[in-house]
Amino acid sequence: MAPEVALAMAQCLTLEGDFANPASLQHSLGERAYHLVETARSDIAELLNCKANDLVFTSGATEANNLALKGLAFSPQNTRKHIVTSATEHKAILDTCHSFATL
């Protein structure tokens, strides 16, 4: 991780910094956290040349894998009904794909 990223994250992860729930807009700390997240989203969108509201932040890889696979599988534009995996895939991928078999 780049040192400047680690520093910015540390500022958001400590009680001395801007630690708050960005979904809690009822208080100033939540509002500050919300604006920090949205600024980061805009900055990343600019780097990726995409719309900020097209970016979704997840808590980790399992959640991101789930979101990607389910988004693909249940997309109205998806006309294919198969996802090919192998036994060497991560458990999060295999579990999500296995859940499709029961539909």
C-alpha positions in Angstrom: 0.0 0.0 0.0 1.3 3.4 -0.8 2.3 5.3 2.3 -0.1 8.2 1.6 -3.0 5.7 1.3 -2.1 4.1 4.6 -1.9 7.5 6.2 -5.3 8.6 4.8 -6.9 5.3 5.9 -5.3 5.5 9.4 -7.0 8.9 9.8 -10.4 7.4 9.1 -9.9 4.3 11.3 -9.0 5.9 14.6 -11.0 7.7 17.2 -8.6 10.6 17.0 -9.3 11.0 13.3 -12.5 10.9 11.2 -13.8 7.6 12.5 -17.6 7.4 12.0 -20.3 5.7 10.1 -20.7 7.4 6.7 -24.4 6.3 6.7 -25.1 8.1 10.0 -25.9 11.6 8.7 -27.6 12.6 11.9 -24.4 14.0 13.4 -21.4 15.9 12.1 -18.9 13.0 12.4 -21.1 10.9 10.2 -21.5 13.7 7.7 -17.7 14.2 7.6 -17.2 10.5 7.0 -19.8 10.5 4.2 -18.1 13.4 2.5 -14.7 11.7 2.8 -16.1 8.5 1.2 -17.8 10.5 -1.6 -14.7 12.5 -2.3 -12.7 9.2 -2.6 -15.4 7.8 -4.9 -15.2 10.9 -7.1 -11.4 10.8 -7.2 -11.3 7.1 -8.1 -14.0 7.6 -10.8 -11.9 10.3 -12.3 -8.9 8.0 -12.4 -10.9 5.2 -14.0 -12.8 7.5 -16.3 -16.2 6.3 -15.1 -19.2 7.7 -13.2 -18.8 8.0 -9.5 -22.2 6.3 -8.9 -20.9 3.3 -10.9 -18.4 2.5 -8.1 -19.5 0.2 -5.3 -17.3 -0.1 -2.2 -17.5 -3.5 -0.4 -16.1 -4.7 2.9 -14.0 -7.4 1.3 -13.4 -9.8 -1.5 -16.1 -12.3 -0.5 -18.8 -9.5 -0.7 -17.3 -8.2 -3.9 -17.2 -11.7 -5.5 -20.8 -12.3 -4.5 -21.9 -8.9 -5.9 -20.2 -9.5 -9.2 -21.4 -13.0 -9.7 -25.0 -12.3 -8.7 -25.1 -9.1 -10.7 -24.0 -11.1 -13.7 -26.3 -14.0 -13.1 -29.4 -12.0 -12.5 -28.8 -9.2 -15.0 -31.7 -8.8 -17.4 -29.2 -8.6 -20.2 -27.7 -12.0 -19.4 -28.9 -14.6 -21.9 -26.4 -17.2 -20.9 -27.3 -19.6 -18.1 -23.8 -21.0 -17.2 -20.9 -19.9 -15.1 -17.9 -22.1 -15.5 -15.6 -22.6 -12.4 -13.0 -25.0 -11.3 -12.2 -26.7 -8.0 -9.3 -24.4 -7.5 -11.6 -21.3 -7.2 -11.9 -19.6 -3.8 -14.6 -20.9 -1.6 -16.6 -17.6 -1.9 -16.8 -18.2 -5.7 -17.7 -21.8 -5.4 -20.4 -21.3 -2.7 -22.0 -18.5 -4.7 -22.0 -20.6 -7.9 -23.3 -23.6 -6.0 -26.2 -21.5 -4.8 -27.2 -20.9 -8.4 -27.6 -24.7 -9.0 -30.6 -24.8 -6.7 -32.5 -22.1 -8.5 
